[in-house]
Amino acid sequence: MRPWRAAKPHVTRVAGAVRPRLARAAEAVRPRLARAATAAKPRVVRLARAASPQAARITRPKTWQYTAGAATAGLALAAGVVTAAGPWDSTGQRTAERDRAAAQERTGGADHGRNTDTSDSSGATAGGPRPAPSAASVLSGLGGGVGTAGSVPNGKAVAGLVGPLLNDPALGSRSVAIVDVASGERLYRDGSGKALTPASTTKIATAVAALAALGPDHRLTTRTALEADTGELVLVGGGDPTLTAREDADGWASLRELADSTARALKKRDVREVTLSYDKTLYAGTELHPIGTNPNLALVSALMVDEARTDDSTSGPVQRVEDPAGDAAARFAALLADRGIRTTAPGPSKATDRAQPLAEVSSPPLSSVVERMLTNSDNDIAEALARQTAVASGVRADFDGAGQAVEARLKKLGLPVAGADIKDGSGLDRADKLTADLLTALLAKAADPAHPELRPVLTGLPVAGFTGTLSTRYTDGAAGIVRAKTGTLQGVNSLAGTVVDQDGRLLAFAFLSTGDNADAARSALDRTATALASCGCR
């Protein structure tokens, strides 16, 4: 579970179809996406009352799933279950998928320099070699109408295939469910109603709840305001964990841009010196996660920059600053100084209703934030989305309130929440409990044409052998076919996602297990998902 800041999406993927009994195919893919984060019009930031902030002072993306290579025609058909381009298509994710599919239909000839779209094919060159034929399409863009291929798999056949694999002693106690997404038919269950610690598969529940509560177009806004009576400049945190101070923001909200706009607004008012404060009161309660100080996540603050990392890393565990909000404010003060605005040392405060808005920057749409969170198992984003769900639900935005808000949203969607107990957004809390029934229902709901707003839950899942936490797994198995969220804690191993079988059926699965041998358990789960990919279960 690694925090991650998305790099500018220039992604190279070597697609290798490795489904059993199918010929291997490899093709270099480099889709380029232009990702532009446009500033949303001002949205009123909801301010939650909290205890007086401590007066401590301390100074101091993009992710898309390019499933470029699953040598199965069924993948294109089953992917149609995830329907309807949503209003977030302008981010580039689905455009890339369609461009990738269209590229597969072009005549080849790269090796001969004779692409029919660009090369001269007149009689003067008729004696040259003809373009080599392109490989058949291996992936069509997610979208279009609902499609089904073949008939619903036979449950007994599925059980005969995966049952022996799931009996691996390394998996210990299990909660397992496999569902045919298009029909909703349960194909296999083994303790599917048993509530176990889900680890990072909790993020699937967090993602569904946040999208349901806020919508895929919602943006998280960080702003500045000037108190008219005191001349105090307040940096107001909107709970955006993707806010960055890096020179290249890669489309995420930029603290530098906010400093530029704020400095210009102050100079128009002929203000060159201010008292600087920061407001982190959108969230309530303790900022420290129940697991304590941990390099896998920062304190949960409504104001932070670059996930409070103490180095230039963008992912992986690393020591975090002790006061994320104070650090963000100190860095903002330095940026203002570079732009000719002097400030006092920043301190905690709360913007009043009388404060005049000066400037703001916003995150990309929530759909993109959710995808980044799922692909890279970003704990900081996950905790922020749980808090945002609480804010949108009108409950106290602390750990308890966030967990209750997530559960309430899932229940409102008609999902089977019996036995579920959500304590955080990331799944780092071992007290979290989910069932395989709930996880598969979450995935099926995200594929439901009636809920296109939940689609980023599927597009954000790591792709086997290619992206995120599955980039080094399935390299000799179901690469490009399995999309799944991983979950690992000491004694806990889980995997939940989707897979396309040999007959083109999209299946949702959830494997929750306990066991101390993490490597053996992970291998057992991967073998089971790979077996589903090879299933022609009749």
Disulfide bonds with the S-S distance in Angstrom:
Cys535-Cys537 1.41
